Amino acid sequence: MGSNGKKRTSGNLLYGVAALLLIVLGWQCIAWSVSWWRGVSFPTPFETGWKLVKMLAGEPLLGYSIYLHTLSSMGRWLGGFSMAVCSGALIGMAAGRWRTFERLTMPSVQVLQLIPGLAWIPVAILLFGIGDGATLFMIAVTAFAPIAINVAGGVKRVDEMYIRAARMLGLNNRMLFRSVLLPGALPHILSGLRVGLGSSWRVLVAAEMVVGRGTGLGYAIIQSRWTLDFAKAFVCIAIICGIGLIMERVIFIPLEKRTLELWGLKREV
């Protein structure tokens, strides 16, 4: 890594630490203000951090460890998001390639994108009742639309010249999708995955609050109102933020960069 790369890395780290300190300072000020103005005990960063340490050491939350709640949420999210990726990619690829299929399906997909994730609660309850089925449905249907729309848009933007050249070389439909359409649409596909990831992670927590049962970070947050142990709720919120940042900054962005480099593509501005 050259000197410019090291400077850039150091600068990013410095800004990241400064942003974190700003968040902690704002949080502390809010806690002081609420305690003074309303006479309500508002968990501070230190109290939340200490509670996190105790929970990681084994202090239970609603009768289960914080590890089980976290793994339960991750498992539900992964299941619902995987269904959205598979179905969204297939529908998007087909819609981007065949005009008739696009006219038949994409209006419905665009309508789905306009519906907030929480609006699916009554539908999910009617279809699956209270439990994991309803949560998986809400995650999948929320993430499906942005993935399908971005994949379709990416496929449609592949230069027709490349498609004709592939046909002249004797590529069948399967090889055409794998060798031409997939790499050509990759920037848009990754954009759709990023949007779908964020939307599905948010709706997961909300769904667990409403249709969750027994375990999960969202379920633990909403249940903390009965015990008035809001420090534990704040710990769950912090874990949710941490997982989201890890998925975005540590996993998704490097994966996106590496994939684009592998295919010899440049990210669109």
C-alpha positions, 0 to 999 in steps of 0.5 A, a space after each residue: 500500500 502506497 503513502 496515499 493509500 495509508 493516508 486515506 486509510 488513516 483519514 477514514 479511521 480518524 473520521 470514523 472515530 470522530 463520528 463515533 465520539 460525536 454520537 456518544 457525546 450527543 447520546 450523553 447530552 440527551 440522557 442528561 437532558 431527559 433526566 433533568 427535564 422529565 425526571 426519567 432515567 435515560 440509559 447513558 452510553 456507559 450504562 449501556 456499555 456495562 449492561 452489554 458486558 454483563 449480557 455478553 458474560 451471561 446475564 439473561 434477557 427474557 430467559 435467553 442469552 443475548 447470543 441466542 436472540 442475535 442468532 435468531 434474528 440473523 437466521 430469520 433475516 438470512 432466510 427471508 433475504 435469501 428468498 428475496 434474492 433468488 426470486 428477485 434476481 430471477 424475475 428481474 433477469 427475465 423482465 430485463 430480457 423479455 419485453 412481454 414478461 416485463 410488461 406483465 410483471 414489473 407494474 406489480 413489482 413497482 407497486 410492491 416497492 411503494 408499500 412500506 414493510 410494516 404495512 404487510 403486518 395484517 397480511 402476514 398475520 392472516 397468512 401465517 399467524 404469529 411467528 417466524 412465518 410472518 416475519 420471513 414473509 415480511 422480510 422477503 416481500 420488502 426486499 424483493 421489489 428493489 432487487 427485482 427492479 434493479 436487476 431488470 434495469 441492469 439487464 436492460 442497460 447491457 449493450 445490445 451489441 454484446 448480445 448480438 456478438 454472443 449470439 454469433 458466437 453460438 451462446 445459448 440463453 444460459 451461457 448468455 445470462 452467465 457470460 454477458 447479461 450477469 456481468 453487464 448488469 452487475 453494478 445495478 444488481 449490487 445496488 439492488 442487493 444493498 437496498 434490499 439488505 437495508 430494507 429487509 434488516 429494518 423490517 426484520 426488527 419491526 416484524 419481531 416487535 409485532 409478530 415475533 415470539 420468544 426470541 429475537 432482538 426486536 422482540 426483546 426491545 418491545 418486551 423490555 417495556 414490561 420490565 422497564 429495563 431500558 438499558 437492555 433495550 438499548 443494548 439490543 439497539 446497539 447490536 442492531 446498529 453494529 450488525 448493520 454496519 458490519 454487513 454494509 462496511 465490512 462485508 458488502 462494500 469490500 465484496 462489491 469492490 472485489 466483484 467489480 474488479 474481478 469482472 473488470 467493471 467500474 462503479 457507476 457514479 
